[in-house]
């Protein structure tokens, strides 16, 4: 309220002339009509004089001279002014579609965008003077943040709005802004646009009027279930978007195009839409303490005769390992990302990170070890390439890893390996005997500048592995009521909104309010919910079960999607288990829906923004789009792709797109993602070509080839006691040949996946069943078809044998 003070200034002659003109106009109206009711409808001369005097007095109030340095920390706070009940649909459309896109645009320009929507923040039964204070104080805040050129959006229609009486306001309010017979809406327009002569104010009328800052629009009006529904608001959305982009750019002197950093070493992983994390401070402090070698004590995993459990005693760390344990949805990945961000900023630190959940199709010990070797090679200045490492057997990789670690300990840098969600690997408790993660040091073999940090659920196989390596433990609990309440307050304050105390308690009474994922999804839905008057009922009907919550969210998203692009986008992302770059998603949708516009694609992306995540699986890979959590992936697949025909169609569209891009896209990336989609739509001939004969095959590891080709192999089991097979042999010449792709002797290469055969046991002898051996004579070489001399048997690798001797034929091979 301090921004406007009641000062009287001169210029009485101008005021007098304006009053005379107004009085003559009223007299002319009265003379033209004999209708007494019309005459009675005019206010008295004293009323008009009072209004004129108040307006002219306020117009003479100078803007404050002391303006904060709003350019230093640019905040674009848009004040939305309208009557509430008749502009429900416009406000809802703007919040869900326009401001979400405008917020992203502002973020790219390093400007924070907030919209002040006063449907939120004014509880029921609030005193009239407090309502007035809330409205005008929020507007004052918008003005002070922009040098008294506020970003102001006014929506005007057929309602004038609530008119406070003198009894509704305080004396200070009367002295500061009072205009007799003016509604709160008109006071907001006067204070936000007219008085400061703001160029950043946009007034929209629900009818056609002249342009400039006064723009009319004509939405479509429909009757639905006895209620008037206003739709087709794309025109108003485009007007608001373009106007405020220009206004914000001019106010903060923004450049047209800002180059975005593309630092490969930067962690790209947007865990939350909100810049805070609550309830995890103690756990994060322990993680930092472990890294910084502080004198802290941790519990360990102990084994009893029947189970594994976390010890009640705390011990000084005896190894370089620490595991973060917590139930699904309690924020483990969020915390691991915070740790990685901390490590990337820390000086003299080499950081390797790997998200198993986002590499689930590649998530095995061999692949993780190769990725760690590549990272260590950069750190220790060794020569190593992915192609070279993929050709080595596991024991050689372990020896190489140990050599690299020895060199790493000789450097003055801290070397930290962070691996998230190892429970995705489905380690079995019985694996303890075979030493899972046997390539890791089991004690302080190396100096304390080598650290390993894992996260996992309470999976028994993972607990066995952590116990075997004597790992320290940080247990992550869900939210308690205090943390959940603080999370709700911080979340909504970020968007200039708030829930009432009663609404918070209704939300906290839900059994899942301790779960960070559930609470984050609920807050997103509440923020987007348009009808504040029905918010209590909406909160009461929120399901506590996260699967049902996700079902409701998806149904809400699809009901607001006229182009069907949102559903298509979710299907593509949900079925891309390895993640997919956003530009590819858009192009695939355009392939499926030819007439779709860029605006509809952008709207679809914003609709699902809180369900997806951008990430790099490792520091040197492409940024990809993927569903945020395993719960969301499961829900989307069950709801969207529960029919085989739907799944197959989407896999077909994705595989078609990438098959056309083989010659132009990164071959390693295509080799990683294409086979899964070919399997999904049963394009087995194309699968065999890609995995065994195309230029992509050299970028697919033998274990993955073996896994892919299981779908196309003959299922006939070879019985050793029944002669229903033909063994495969190599002649003396072919067995000495070198395989061009692998560099191994042909006799040491698996005929199925081209992997190296480390062991040659009887059950691994390559054989064809009777059906597929018609063209193979038992006395000829398998490769050259000449009569064999000094023949040797062909063998399959461990990956392709799987304990059973089966026919090695690929049944769809052309």
N, C-alpha and C positions, 0 to 999 in steps of 0.2 A: 504494500500500500504506500510505501514511502516514495515510490517513483512519481506519483501524481500528488500535487499539493494544491489546495484551493487558493490560488492567487488571482486577484482582479487586476486587469491591465486596462489601458486607455482604449482609444479607437471607438468611443461611444457613438460617433456619427455613423460609422459603418453599420454598427449594430442597429441603430435607429432606422436607417434606411431599409435594412432587411426586414425589420418588424413591420414597417409601413407597407412594403410590397406584399408580405404575407397577409396583412389585414385587408388590403384591397382585393386580393385573390379570394379570400373568404367571402367578402361582401358580394363579389360578382357571382359566386356560386349560389348565394342565397337569393339574389335577384332573379336568377334564371329558373328558379323552382318555387312553386307555391305550396309544395308539400311540407307541411309543418313538421312531419316526422324527420325529414331531412334536416331541417333547421335545428331541431332538437339534438340531432346526432353530432353536431359540431360542439367542440369544447368551448368553454368560455374564453373571453379575451385574456383573462387573468391566467388561465391554464397555459395558453400558448406563450404568454410572456414568461411564465416560470420555466417552461421547457427551453425557450430560446435563450434565456439568461443562463441556464445551467450549461447548455451546449457551448455557447460562445465563451463562457468562463473557462470551461475545460479545454477548449481549443487554444486558449491563450496561455495555458500552462506550458512552460518550456520543458524540453527534454533534459534530463539530468546531464550535467557536464562531465562528471566522472564516470567513465565507462571502463569496465574490466577488460583486460587483454584477451578478448574472446578468440583471437586468432591463434593463440599459443596452444590451446587445447580445444580444437573445434568440436562443438556439440551442436548438431542440428536437431532441435526439439520442435516438432510440428504440433501446434495447438489446433485441435479439431473442435470447431464450434458449430453446433446445430441444436435444434430441438431433438429430443431423444426418440420419442415413439414413432415419428413419421420418417425418420432416417435410419432405421434399424438396418435395412438391407445395404444402403450405401456404406455405412460405417463398417459393417461386417465384411463387405467386399474389399474395402480399402485396407483393412487390417490384415486380411488373409492373403490378398493378392498383390496389392500395390506397395504397401509399406515393407513387406518382406523382401520384394525385389529391390526397392529403393534402399533398404538397409544394407543389402549386399553391395550395391553400387557405391554407397558411402564408405563401406568398409574398405573397398579397393582404393579409395582416395584418402584413407586414414582419417575419416570423419565418423563420429559416433552418431547414429540416428536414433532418436526416441520419439514416439508419438504420444501426446498427452490426450488420452481418451477418457473423459470424465464420466463415462458410464461406470468406470472403475474408480474406487477411492472415495465415494460418497455413500456411507452406510445409510440404511433406512433410519427414519426418525431423527435425522440430523436437523438441528435448528436452522431456520432460514438464514440467519446471519453467518453461520458457519459454512453453509453452502456457498454463499456469496464470497466469503473469504477464500474458500478452496478454489473456486473458479478463477478469481482474479489474481490470487497469489501464484497459481500455476502459470497464468498468462504473464505475470511480472517476471517469473523465472525464465520463460521463453524469451522475453524482451532483453533481459540483462545479459543473456548468453550470446546475443547477436548484435550488441551495440544498439539496442532499441530499434531493430529492424526485424521483428519476429517472423518466423515461418508460420503463417496463419492460414488455415483452411476453413472457410465458412460454407456450410450447406444450408440453403434457404429454400423453403417451400411454401406451404399454405398455412403454417402455424406461426404465430408470433412468439410463443414461448411464455414462460412464467414471468409475471410482472410483480415484483415485490412491492409491498406497501411501505409507508414510513415506519410502521410498527415492526416490520421484518428486518430492519437494518439498525445498526448502531450509530451513535453520533459521529464517530470517526469515519465510518463508511459514508454517511451523509455528506460530511465535509469533503471527502476525497473524490467521490465519483458520481454522486447522485444525479440522475436525470429523471424527472418525474414522468410516470407512465411508461418508462422504458423497460423492456423485458431484459432478463439476464443475457439472452442471446444477442440482443442489439447492443447492450453494454460491452459485451466481448468484442463485437465488430468495431465499435467506436474506439475502444481502448487498444485493440490489436492492429488496426489498419488505418483508421481515419486520423486519430490523434498523432501517431508517430509518422504519418505519411509514408507507410512502409511499402516498398516495392516487392516485398516477399509475401504479400497477402493475396490469396486466391479466393474469390467468391463465386460459388456455383449456385445457379438457380435452376429449379426443376421446370424450366420453360425457356424459350428462345429469347435472348436479349442481346444487345450489342457486345462485341468482343472486349479485348484488353484484359483487365483484371476482373471483369464481370462476365462470366461465361454461362450460357444456358445449355441445358441438355434435356433430352426427351427419352427417358427409359421406357421399357416395355412394362405394362401393368397387366397382371393376370389375377384371376380369382381362383384360389386353391383351397379346398376344404372350408369354404366360407370366409377365407381371409384374403386380403389384398397382398399380393406378392409382387415386388419390384425386381426386375431382372434385366438382362442385356446391359450390363454396366461397364462393358469394355471401353466404351467411348470416354466415360468419365474417368476411368482408371488411367487411360493413356494421357488425358489432359493433366491430371494430378501428377503423374510420373514426370512428364516432360517439364511442367512448370517448376516443380521443386528441384529437379536436376539443374535447371538453369539458375534458379535462385540460390541454391547451395553453392554451385560452382562460382557464381559471382561474389557471394558473401565471403567465401573463404579463399578466393583467388586460386581455384583448383586448376591444374593442368588437364587438358583433354584426355591424355593417355599417360598413365603411370606404369612404368615397366615393373613387372613383378619379379621378385627375386626367384631364381631357379637354382639355388645352391643345393647340390646333390647331398651335401653332408647335413643339411637341415632336416630335422624330423618333420614329416608331413603327416599329421594324424590328428584330425579335429575330434577330440573325444567328447566334448560337450559344447553346446551352443552358449554356455555361460562361463565367464572368466573366473570361476572360483571353484574350489572343492572343499567340502565341509565334512567334518566327522572323521577325516583321515589324517589329521595333523600329527597325532601321536605315532601312527604307523609310518608315516613319511619321515618323521624325525628318526625313527629306528633304522629305516633304510639308509638315510644319510649318515647316521652314526656308524653303521657297518662299513660304508664306503670310506668314511673319513678316519676309520680305525679308532673311534672313541672307545672309552672304557665302559662298554655296555655289556649286559648279560642277556642271553636269549634262552628260551626253552628249546628243547630238541624233540625229535620223534623217537619214541621208545617202543619196543615191541614186547608184547606179553605172549603167553601161550595161545591166546585166541585172537588177538587183534593188535593193531598199531594205534598209538595215541600220542598226544602232545604232552610232554612232561610238565608237571607242576613246578619242578625246580628250574631255576635259571642258571645257565653256565656261561663262562667266557668262551667265545667262539674258538673251536678247535680246528676248524677248516676254513677254506676260502669260499664256502657255499652258504647261501641264505635262500630260504624259500618263503614266499608270501602265500599264505593259505586263506581261503575264504569261499563261501558258497557262491553259486552263480548269481550274478546281478548285484554283488556287494561292492563293486568298484575296483576290482583288482587291476584290470587293464588301464583304467583311468590313473590309478596310482603308479603303475609301471611307466606310463607315458610321462607323468610328472617327473619320475626319477630319470628317465632318459633325457628329458629337456634339461634337467639340472646337470647331468653329466656332460651334455654337449656344450654347455656354457662353461663348464669347469676347465680351468687351464691344466695343461700337461696330462690330459686324459684321453685315452683311446677307447671309444665306445662301440661295441657291436650289439645290435638289437635284432630280435627275430620274434614275430608274432605268429605263433603256431595256428591260431584260429583263422588267420588270414592267409595261411599257406597250407590249409588242411590237406589238399590233394598232393602236396609235396612233403608233408610233415612226417619224416622218418629220421632216424639218427644219422643215416648216411648223408642226406641232403643238408641237415643242419651242420654237420661236421665240415662239409665242403664249403658252405657259406662262411663258417668261422675261419677256415683256412684262407679263403680269399681275403677276408678282413685282416687277418694276421699278416698276410703277405704284404699288404700295403703298409702295415705298421712296422714290420721288421725288415722291409726292403728285400724280401725274397721274390723270386720269380715263380708265379703260379697263375694258371688260367683254368677256367671252369671246364673247358674241353679236356685238358690234361688230367685234372683231378677226377673227373667222372670215369676215366678209364682205369683208375687204380682200384685195387680191391680194398676192402674195409681195413684190414690189418695194416696195409701200407699207409692208408690215410691216417690211421691212429699214430703210427710212428712219425709221420710228417708233422702232425699236430703237436706231438710232444717236442719235436725239434724246434718248432716255431715258438712254443711256450718258453723253452729254455732261453731262446734269444730275446723274447719279450721281457723276461725277468732282469736282463742286463741293462735295460733302459730305465731312465729316470721318470718315465711316464707310468701312470696308473692305467691298467688295462682291465676293463669291465665288460663282461658278457651278460646281457639281459635277455632272457628267453621267457616269453609270456605264454601262459595256457598250455603247459606241457601235458595236461590231462587229455588234450585232443588226440595225443598219440596212442591212447588206450593201452598203456603199459599194463601187463598182467602181474599180479603178485608173484606168480611163479618165476617171473623173469629175474627175480633176485638172485637165483642160483646161476643164471647165465650173465649176470652183471650188466643190467641195462645202463647205458651211458658209460660203458667201461672205458671209454676214451678220456673221461674226465679224471683229474688227479683225485685220489681218494683221501688224501691228507695234505698237510702243508708241504707237498713235494716242492712246490715253487714258492718264491717269496710272496709277501703279503700284498705286493702290487698287482697281483692277479686275483680278480674277484668274479664270482659267478652268482647271479641273482635269478631265481626262477619264480614263477607264479603258477598256482594250480588250485583246483577244487580239492576236496578231501577224498580224492580218488585213491583207492587202496594200493594200486600199482605204483602211483607216483609217490605215495607215502613210503613204500618199500624202497624206492630208489633214493629218496631224500635221507631215509634212515641209514641206508647202506653207505652213503657218502658223508654221514655225520653232520648233516646240515643244520644250521641254526634256523629258527622259525620266527616269523612275524605273522600273527593271526589277525585277520581283518574281519571285524564284526560289522553287521549292518547298522543302519541309523538307529539311535535311540530317539525318544520323543523330542528332546531338546535339539538334536542335530536336524531332525526332519523339519521341525518348526523353523529353525534358522534357514534351512535350505529353501523352504517355501517363501519366506520373507525376502531373502536375497534374490531369488529367481524373479519374483514379480517386481521388485524394486528396480531391477535391471531394465524393465520395460515400462517404468513409471506407473505401475499398478500395484494393487494390494488386495488381499482377502480380509474380510472381517474376522474377528476373533472366533465367532461362532462357525464361520466357514472353515477356518483352519482346523478347529476341533473336529468338525465333521470329517474332514480329510484324514486327520491323524487317527481317527477311530477305526479306519480300515486296517485289516490285519497285515496288508502288504506295505504299509507306509514306511517300514524300516528298509525296504528294498530300494536302492538308489535308482535302478533302471525303471521300476514301476513308478516311482515318484516323479522322475524326470518326464516320463511319457504323459503322466496325468497333468502335470503343470503345463506342458505344451498344449494339451487339449483345452485346459481351462483358459489359457491365454487367448486361444483362438475362438472360444465360445462367444457368440455374439450377444445373446440375450442375458444381460446382467441380472435382470429381475427374476429370471428362472434359474440362476446359478445354484441356489441352495438345492433345488430338486435335481439338477444335473449332478452335483457332487454326491448326493445320496444314492444315485443310480450307477455310480462308477463301480464296476466289478473289481473285487479284490484279487481275483485270479488274473494273472498277467496274460494268459492266452485269450481269455474272454475280453480283456481290455484291448488287446491288439486286434481282435475281431471287430470290436466297435469302432476302433480308429480307422481300420481299412474300409469299413462300410461307410463311414462319414466321408472319407477321402473320395471314394468312388461315386457317392451321391452328388459331389460337387464337381465331377469331371465329365463334361459334356463330350469331349473329344475322344475319350477312352485312352488317351495317351498315358495317363498316370498308371492305369492298370498294366498297360503294356510295359512301361518303364520298370515297374516293380517286378513283373515277371522276368524280364531280362536280367535284372540285378540279382534276383533271388536264385535263378538257375545258373548264374555265373559264380560258381563256388570259389573261384580263385580271384574274383574281382574283375572289373572291366572299366577302362577309361570312359569318362562321360561322353566325350565326342563320339565314340563308337556307339554308345547307347542311342544318342540322338539320330545317328545315321541309320541304325537298324530300325528304329521306330518310323523314320521317314520311308524306309523300304517297305514296312508293313502298312503304314497309313500314308499314302502318297500325298494327300492334300493338306497334311498337318502344317501349321505355321510355326515359326520360331517362337512367337509369343505363347502358343499353347505348350510347346516343349518346355519353355522356361517356367511356366505355371506348374506343369507336372513335376518338374524338379523341385520347386519350392514346396509343393504339397507333401513330398516324401522326405524333405530335408532332415527332419528330426528322426527318421527311421534309418538313414544311411550314413555312411562315413567315408571320407576320402583318406586314403592311406597309401604308404609305400611299404610293401612287405619287408624289404630291406632297403638300406640307404641308396643302393645303386639301381633300383627298379622303377618302373613307371608308376605315376600316381593313379590309383584306381578307385572305383566306386564300389561299395559293398554294403550290405545290410549291417546295421550297427552291432547286433548281438545275436547269439544262437537262438534265443527265444523268438526273435523277429523273423529269422530265416525259417524256422520251423513253422511259425504261424502263416507266413506268406505262402509257403509251399503247400500247406494243408488247405488253405482257403482258396488260393489262386490256381494252383497246379495239381489239384488232387486227381484230376482225370489224366490218364496217360496221353490222350489225344492232344490236350492243351500243352502239356510239357513237350511232347514230340514236335509240335508245330513251332514253338518258340526256339527249341534247340535247332530245328531245321533253318529258321530264319537267321539265327546267329551264325551257324556253320556256313550257310550260303554267303553271308557277308564276308566272313574271314577267308573262305576259299578263293574269293575274287581278289583278296588283298595279299595273297602269298608273295607276289613279286615286289610289292611296295612297302609292306610293313616289316618291322623288326622280326627276324626269323626266330630268335630265341623266345620272344613273347608269344608268337603264334604257336610255336611248338609246345608251349606251356598250356595254352588255353583251348586250342582247336580240337584235340582228340576227345575231350570230355563232351563237347557238343555233338561231335559225330557219333559217339556212342549213344547219346541221349535221343537222337532221331534215327538210330540204327542204320546209318550210312556206312556199312561195314567195309565195302570195297574202297571207299575214300579213306577210311580209317587205316586200312592196311597200306595203302599208297603213302599216306602221310607219315606213318610210323616207320615203315621199312625202306621206302624207295625215294621219297621226296628230299628236297634240300633241307627240310626241317628235321629229318630223322637224326642228323648228327647232333642236334641240340636236345634230344630226348634221351635221358639216361636209360640204361638197360633195365633197372627195376621198374621204371615207369612203362617202358615198352612191353615188358612182360605182363604188367597189370592191364594195360590197354588191350593187348592181344588175347587175353583170357576170354574176351567176349567173342572172338572169332575162331578160336581153336576147336578142333574136333574133340568131342567129349568122350570118345571111346577109350575105355581103360584097357591097357595092355596086360594080359595075364601071362606071366612068365611060364606057367605050366601048360598053357594051351597055345599051340603055335598058330596064333591068329594075327601075326604081325610080320613085317619085313624090317629087319635092322638096316640102318644106314651106315655106309662105309665110305672112306676116302681112299683113293688110290695113292701110290707112292709119290706121284707128282703133285697132286692137289693138296696133300697133307702138308707139303712144304711151302705152299703159296702163302703170301701175306695178304690178309684181308685189307682192301683199300680204305675202308671206312674206319676201321678200328686200329689198324697197325699190328694186330696180333696174327699169329699163324692161324690159318683156317681151321686146323684141327683143334685149336683152343677156343674157338668161337661157337657160341650157342646158335644153332640153326634157326631159332625162333626170334630171339631178341638181340642177337649179335653181341651179347655180353660175354665177358671173359669167364671161362669155365675153370674154376679154381680146383675142384675135386672131380674125379672121374670114377664114380661108383657104378656098380652094375645097374641099379635102378635108374640111373641117369642116362643110360644108353638111349640115343634117339631112335625111335621106331615109328613106322606107319602102320595103321590098321589095314585090314584087307581091302576096305573100300577105297582107300587113298593110295594104295601101293600098286595099282594096276599098271602104271607106266614105269615102275621101278623094278628092274630085274635084280634078283638077289646077288648076282655075280658081277654087277657093274658099279662103278663109282657114282655116288649121289650127285656130284657136281659136273663131271665131264661125260658121264654115261659110257665111258670106255670100260673094258674089262679090267677089273681091279687086280692090282699086283701089290703084294706086301701091304694089304689094306689095314687100315686102323678104323676103329669105330668112331662115330660122331657122338658127342654127349651134349645134353642140355645143362644149363646152369641151375643153381639152387633155386633161383626165382621162378623158373619155368617148370621145375619138377614138382615142387610143393608136396613131396612125400609119395605121390602116386605117379606111376608110369602111364602116361597117356599119349595118344597119337599126336605127332608134332605138326600135322597138317593144319593150315589156315583155310577153313572150309569155304570162305568167300573169295579166296584169291583168284584173280583172273589169269 
